[in-house]
Amino acid sequence: MKMQPKKTHFASLTIVRDKNKRKISDLYERNGRFYAQLWVSRPDGGGKMAKSFPLMTPEGIACGNITEAKEARERLRTSRQEETLPLAGRKLKFSTWASSSARCMVIC
């Protein structure tokens, strides 16, 4: 019987470390992009869940270094406190959204 090789997931999030090899809290990297992992409230109202958000500069460009990523993480944390983060959970399917907006266009 042949042994199956162990599967590895190459696109997993890795912890970002500073120059002294210490972990930077809530900061991760995958495929050259930085992500912040924050605890957000569930959309159904039950408890909290961890969600990863891609970090962008104010111009909308992906962060290129750790300093930019730290600044973007702080902006993301303040937007969480102001409750302006994007909603977590599943989004509507396009067909559902299209039928509801078409119905609204006819009625409105």
ChimeraX attribute file (.defattr): number of C-alpha atoms within 10 A of each C-alpha:
attribute: neighborCount
match mode: 1-to-1
recipient: residues
	/A:1	3
	/A:2	4
	/A:3	5
	/A:4	6
	/A:5	6
	/A:6	6
	/A:7	6
	/A:8	7
	/A:9	7
	/A:10	8
	/A:11	9
	/A:12	11
	/A:13	16
	/A:14	13
	/A:15	16
	/A:16	18
	/A:17	15
	/A:18	9
	/A:19	6
	/A:20	6
	/A:21	8
	/A:22	10
	/A:23	13
	/A:24	13
	/A:25	12
	/A:26	15
	/A:27	23
	/A:28	24
	/A:29	20
	/A:30	15
	/A:31	10
	/A:32	11
	/A:33	16
	/A:34	28
	/A:35	26
	/A:36	22
	/A:37	18
	/A:38	18
	/A:39	14
	/A:40	17
	/A:41	17
	/A:42	14
	/A:43	13
	/A:44	9
	/A:45	7
	/A:46	8
	/A:47	10
	/A:48	13
	/A:49	14
	/A:50	13
	/A:51	14
	/A:52	17
	/A:53	17
	/A:54	18
	/A:55	26
	/A:56	21
	/A:57	15
	/A:58	12
	/A:59	6
	/A:60	8
	/A:61	9
	/A:62	18
	/A:63	21
	/A:64	14
	/A:65	11
	/A:66	16
	/A:67	10
	/A:68	16
	/A:69	24
	/A:70	19
	/A:71	16
	/A:72	22
	/A:73	24
	/A:74	12
	/A:75	15
	/A:76	21
	/A:77	17
	/A:78	13
	/A:79	13
	/A:80	16
	/A:81	9
	/A:82	9
	/A:83	12
	/A:84	10
	/A:85	14
	/A:86	9
	/A:87	12
	/A:88	15
	/A:89	11
	/A:90	7
	/A:91	8
	/A:92	9
	/A:93	8
	/A:94	9
	/A:95	9
	/A:96	10
	/A:97	12
	/A:98	12
	/A:99	11
	/A:100	12
	/A:101	13
	/A:102	12
	/A:103	11
	/A:104	10
	/A:105	9
	/A:106	8
	/A:107	7
	/A:108	7
